[in-house]
Every structure is written in C-alpha cells, then in structure tokens.
Amino acid sequence: MKKTLLATAIAGTMVVASGAQALEGKLSGQVNRAIISAHDFNDNYLQHVDNNVSGSRFRFTAKGDIGNGITAGVRFEEQIQKNKSSSVGGATKTNLAQANDQRYADISFSGSFGAVAMGQGDGAANGVTEDDMSGTDVIAYHSFDDLVGGYAITATENFGDIWKVGDGLSRNNRLRYDTPKFSGFSLAASTGQGESTELAVRYRGAIDDTKIMASLGQANSEDQTANDFQATGASLAVSFAGGFNALVGWSERTQDSGTGAEFESRYIKLGYKKGIHAFSIDFADGERDSNGSSKADADSESIGVAWVATPAKGVELYAQIRTLEVDVDGVSDEEDITTYAIGSRIKF
C-alpha cells in the first residue's frame, strides 16, 4: 500500500512538473549525401560520401519565455556520418568507420542584455571566414577541404594537409556572450577548456536593396587540443537586388604544436540566384609556411563551379566541379586533381 501511495505521489509530481514547463521542444535534422569522382595521386575509385560541409545530423531544441523578458533554450545535436567526405580519397575502397560528433549540448539565456550560452557549442569566432549569401555554400565555401581535403596530392600528403582555414573553434565546451545588435553590429566573446579564448565582431545590415554580412574574429586554442593553434579570419558578403552576389574571405592560422606550420588562405566567390537555382564560381589560393617545422613550404590554388537547386523547402540538389593544384617545395610529382560531385541535402 505504501509503495502504491509513493508511486502515485511521484507520478503526480511529474505531471505537475511537466505541465509547468516553460520550454517547447522540437526535433529536426538533415541527411546530406554526395557522390564524388576524382583521380588523385593514388587512384580513382568513385566515392559515396556524407557531405562534411554540412553533415547528416539530428537535433533537439527547446526554448521558452521564463519571465522578465528572458528566453531560455537548450540544444542537443549529434552528427552521424558514414564515409565522411573529408576522410576519403581516390584510393578508398571500403566503407569507413562511422564518424560520430556531438556538436551541441548547450543551454542559453537571451534578452535585452544579449545572449549567454554555456556548454558544447560554437566559439565566438566560429564562422567568421564563412559569411555567404550565394545559396551554394552546401557544396562550395571557404573551407572546401571539408568535401575534398582527403584526396592525395603527393605520396605523403592530402590536399587538406596543405589547405587550412583559420576559423574559430568549432563546437567546443565554452562560456560565450553575445551583445545585442547596435546599428547592425554585435560583439561576441568566449572562453573554453584550458585557456582557449575567442573574440569576434559581426555586422548584418543593408544599404538600400543591397544586403551586407561582415565578420572579423580571432581564436586561441591554447591547452585545448593536441595541436594548439592561433587563428585570425574575416569575410565580407554582399547580395544585390538583381540576384548577383559576391564574397571575399581571408584567414591566417599558426600551429603552436603538432606540425608547427603557418597557413594563410584567400577566397573569392561570385554568385547568381534566379528562382529555385543558385550558381557560383569561386577562386582560392593559400600558402603553407614551414615555420621551422618538418613540413615543406607549399602553395595551393583552386577553382570551383557550383549549382544548387531548391525545388521545395528543405530540399536541395547540388553539383560541383573543382580543381585542386599544389606546389610543394622539394617535390616534383604533385598530382593536380579535378573533382566532380553531385548530391542532395534534405532537412526535416
């Protein structure tokens, strides 16, 4: 009898508590699959991949008003990929091990004071090199090595070893604060595990019918990763009323440990949107400075042409052709690569 009364009391408490919840939840996610064809230094097997530019994932979010003009929120997000695109190359024959990545386990509070976030999530400077209004960033963006970085350029190195973008810390345990917007400008700062720190300033606005996005940020991952780095990055994107758009991105990244090399990247994209279609062409070049490490100096260049169609909300079809070229000091047989990719991302 006592057990029955106790169970009834607990159940009643749970009903009352659940009925008083201020947050409303939502389940969402996406699947993003692609097929890539390329002949790299090693071979030319067709690759069936999960597009790591924006990998397959599911998430749970909840938010609600908790009074005094304050909104509370939570976000759980898990990325689950089979044949992660950045890990395959021309010689990949068998399926890769499943790659799981917890992207978010995060709580936040926002109001007139701005926003505070705590837990696993984006650092303040993450994304500062990636402002983009082209509509093709699902397949072509500044960190395009996420799609093709695993292809072999030499006998010992892949393209992703030579091309690295100095963005902020992507999904890490941190405490982050974003200010409210002032005339389109906002500031963000975060501190994470060890002594990692990030700062960023962003602008979102318009001049007449021209939309503008701009970002500048700096990140220091000291004591957080096995390959500590310092990075500075920026980007500027504009979108015109007639459908034309353009962007520029730049970054520097210094590895304090691991390879010890320094990297610089520059990225330009020109785009056009018409109806459900978006088109773009981009140009990229970068350098790797050995900085006294065992890695040789290297130059890299790339040109990419992309198309994305959105026939319905949450459904994208895409295709891309991209060239990859490198010049590594002391190496005479580097392999220039042309990659061909088609795929689709469907959100739910």
N, C-alpha and C positions, 0 to 999 in steps of 0.2 A: 504493500500500500504506500509506504514511504517513498519507494523508488518511483512509483507511478506519479505521486504528487510532485516529486522532484523533477521528473521528466516533463510534466505538464507546465511547471513553473519556468523551466529553461526554454521550452518551446514558446511559451507566451512572451518571454523576454525577447526572444529572437524575432517574433512577429512585430512587436512594438518597435524594436530597433530598426528592422528593415523598413517598416512603414515610415520611420522618421528620417531616412536617408535623404541628404540634400543633393546628392550627385546622381546623374543619369548616365548610364553606360551605353557603349556602342562597340560592336565587333566589326572590324574591317580588315582589309589586306589586299594582296595582289599576287598574281603569278606572272613572271616575266621570262619567257623562253626565247632562245635565238639559235640559229644555225650559222656557223662561221666556216668559210673556206679560205685557206691561205697556205702557201708553200713557204715554210720558214727554213732556217739553216739545217734542220734535221729531217723534216718530211712534210707531207701534205694531206694528212687524214682529215676528213670532214668532222667538225666538232659540233655536238649537240649540247648546248650550254644553258645555264641560268645566267641571265644578263646581270653582271655585278655592278653595272652603272646604277641600277635600282633593283636589287634582288628580290626574289619571291619571299613573301613575309605575311604574317598576320599580326594584328594588334588589338588590344582592348584599351579603350579610353573612356574616361568618365569625368564629368565636370558639373558644377552647380554653384548657385549663389549661397554663400554661408552667412550673409548678412554684412551690414556696414559697407556695402559696395564691393565686397571681396568675393572673387570666384576661386574655388579650389578645384584642382584637377589631378588626375593620375593617368599614367600611360605605361602599359606593358607592350613591348613589341619584340618579336622573335623572328629572325631571318633564317630560313632553312633552304639551303641550296644544294643541288646535285649537279656536278660538273660546273663549278664556279668558273665563269668565263676568264677571270684574270689568272687562273691557275692552269689552263690548258695551253697546249702548243701544237705545232704541226705533227709532232710525233706521238701525241696522246692517243692511245689505242683503247684503253679500258676505262670504265667509269671511275671517276674519282670518289674518294670517301665523302660522305655527306658533310657539308660545312654548316655548322650552326653558330649563330651570332646573336647574343642578346643585345639589341640595340637600345632599348629603353626599359628602365624600371624606375619611374620618376614621379615625384609629386611636385605640385606647383601652386602658387598663390599669386593672383593678379588683381590689380585695382588701379586707382588713381596714382598710386605710388610707383607703378610699373609692374614688373613680374619677378618673382623669385622662384627658382627651380632647384631641387635637391635630389641627388641620386644619379643613376646611369642615364646619360643623355648628351646632347650636343654641348661642346665647349663654346665659349663666347665667340671665338673666331672661326668656328667651323662653317664652311661655305662661303667665306669672303672672296674666294677666287672664282666663284661659280654663278654670279648674277647672270641671268639668261632669260630672255623673253622670246626666243626663236621658235619654241614649240618642238624642237628636235633634240632636247637635252636628254631624252630617254635613251638615245643611241650615240649622241655626239656632244661632248662637253669637255671642259678644260682637262679633267683627269681621265682622258680617254684610255689610259692604260688599264682602267677597270675592265674594259672589254677585251683588249688585245695585248695587254702587258706581258702575257706568258709566252709569247712567240719568240723563238730563239733568233737572235741577230748574229751571234758568234757561237763558237763551240762551247763557251763557258757562261755566256750572259744572255738574258732575255731583254726585250725592249723595256720592260718595267724596271730593270736594274739601272737603266740609263736615264729614263724619263721619270722624274718625281716632282709632284706639285707641292709647294709649301703652303698647304691649307692648315686650318686649326686642328684641334684634337677632335676626332670623330667618335661620338658616343663613349664617354668615359665617366667615372664617378667623380662628381664635381658639385660645387655650390655656385650657382650662376644668378646674376642680377642684370635685368634689362630695364633701362629707364623708359618712361613714357616718351612718345614722339614729340619733338619740338620742331615745328615747321618742316616735318618730314624726316628729321634726323633723330637717331636714337643711339645710345651707347650701351655696350654690354661688357661685363667683366666676369671672370670665373676663376676659381681656384680648385685644384683637384688633388688626387693622391700624390704623396711626396711633396714636391714644391712646384708642381706644374701650375702655370698661370696663363691666362689669355685676356686680351683686350681687343675690342672691335668698335668701329663706328660705321653706321649704315645710313643710307638715305633712300627713301621711297617717295616719289612725287611725280609731278608732271609740269611741263611748260606748254600751255595751250593743249594741243592734242598729242603731244609727244610725252610718252611715259619714260621715266628715268629710274634706274636702280644703280646704286653705287655702294661699295663696301671696301673697308680697309681694316686689316687686323694683324695681330702678332701673337704667336704662341710659343711657349717654352715648356717642353715636356719633361724637364729635369726630374730624375728619380722615379718617373712613372713607367717607363718602358725599357726594354733591354737595349734598344737603340735610341737613346735620347737625342732630341733634335730641337733646333730653334727655327722658326719659320715666320716669314712676313709675306703677306699676299694682298692683292687688291683686284677689283674688277669693276667695270662700268658697262651697263647695258642700256640701250635706248630702243624704243619701239615707236614707229611713226604711224600716223592715221591710215596711210595707204596700204599697210601690210608689211612694209620693209622694216627690218630691224638689224641691229649690229651690236657687237660687244667686243671688249678687249679685256684680257686678264693677264696678270703677271704674278710671279712668286719667286722667293728665294728660300732655300732650305739648307741648313747646315747640320750634318750628323755629328753630334758631340761624342758619340761612341759607336761601336759597330764598324761600319765602313769608314767613318770619319770624313766622307766626301762632302762637297758642296754642290748644290744643284740650283739652276735658275731656269725658269720656264716663261715663255711668252705665247699668248694665244689670241687669235683674232677670228671672229665668226661674222659672216654676213648671211642674213636670212630673209625669207619672204613667206607670208601666210596668206592663203586665199581659201575661203570656205573651210572645208574639213582638212585641207592639206597644208603642210609646212615643209619648206625646203631650206637647206643651208649649205654653205661651203665654209670650211674653216682652215686656218693655216697656223701651224705651231712650230716653234723651234726652241731648243734648250741646250744647256751645257752641263756637263759634269766635270767639276774640278777635283782632281785627286786630293788636294789639300794635305799632301804628305802621306796619304794612305796607300794601301796596296792597289787601289782601283786606278785604272788609267784614265787620263783625260778623254772626254768623248763629247761629240756634238750630235744632236738629233734633230730631225725635221719630219713633219707630217702634213699631209693634205687630206681632208676628208670631205666627202659629199654625202648628205643625208636627206632622207624623206620620211615624214611621219604623217599618217592619216588617222583621223579620229572620227570614225563613222557613227559612233554613239558615245554617250557619256561613259567614261571609264574604260573604253576600248580603243587601243592604239595598235596600228600596224606600222612597221618601220623597215627601212633598208638603208644600208650604208656601204660605201666603198672608201677605203682608207689606205694610203701609202705610209710606210714606215721606213725611214732611212737613218743610218748612223755612220759615224766615222770615229773609230776608236784608235787612239794612239798606239802604235806598235802592232796593230792587227791589219792584215791586208785582205782578208777574205770575208769581211762582213757581208751579211745577206740582207739586201733590201727586200721588203715584203709588201705585197698588196693584199689586203684582207677584204673579203666580201661577206656581208652579214644581212640576214633577214630575220624578222621575229615579230613578237606581239607581246604587249603588256595588257592584262585585263585586271581591273580593280573591282573589288566588291565591298 
